[in-house]
Amino acid sequence: MKTYEIIYQPVVTEKSTLMQENKIFAFWVNKKASKIDIKNAIKSIYGADVDSVKVVNTRSKERRIRKGVMQKRDAGKKAYITLVGKANLDTTKFEKTKADQDKKSSAKKTATKATKATKKSTK
């Protein structure tokens, strides 16, 4: 599994923001991801050392929108990550890995070649 397929987004709630003071961060993760996958993904994306990973499977829930209409929320998986020492995460920023940068640069090169080819053919 690729690193950007493992971690979906940080959990943004009052409880999770209070937990960040104690160096515990919460993320929505892929249902198939293991603790080791999550630990490696955090290290590659944020560049932080992870002390422990705790995983919680959330169940699906239904709620009534109006009379006779129900809305279903899908089941998911949350990971609570504790960092080593005084390290801290900025959940709004991602560090690009070298492999991801290589993929983007090769994609840009092919895109520029395609645009140059179309410009030549239109002249």
TALIN-V172807 format. One record per residue. N is the residue number from 1. SS is DSSP state (alpha for helix, beta for strand, coil for the rest). Layout:
N/SS  N/SS
This chain:
1/coil  2/coil  3/alpha  4/alpha  5/alpha  6/alpha  7/beta  8/beta  9/beta  10/beta  11/coil  12/coil  13/coil  14/alpha  15/alpha  16/alpha  17/alpha  18/alpha  19/alpha  20/alpha  21/alpha  22/alpha  23/coil  24/beta  25/beta  26/beta  27/beta  28/beta  29/beta  30/coil  31/coil  32/coil  33/coil  34/coil  35/alpha  36/alpha  37/alpha  38/alpha  39/alpha  40/alpha  41/alpha  42/alpha  43/alpha  44/alpha  45/alpha  46/alpha  47/coil  48/coil  49/coil  50/beta  51/beta  52/beta  53/beta  54/beta  55/beta  56/beta  57/beta  58/beta  59/coil  60/coil  61/beta  62/beta  63/beta  64/beta  65/beta  66/beta  67/coil  68/coil  69/beta  70/beta  71/beta  72/beta  73/beta  74/coil  75/coil  76/beta  77/beta  78/beta  79/beta  80/beta  81/beta  82/beta  83/beta  84/coil  85/coil  86/coil  87/coil  88/coil  89/coil  90/coil  91/coil  92/coil  93/coil  94/coil  95/coil  96/coil  97/coil  98/alpha  99/alpha  100/alpha  101/alpha  102/alpha  103/alpha  104/alpha  105/alpha  106/alpha  107/alpha  108/alpha  109/alpha  110/alpha  111/alpha  112/alpha  113/alpha  114/alpha  115/alpha  116/alpha  117/alpha  118/alpha  119/alpha  120/alpha  121/alpha  122/alpha  123/coil
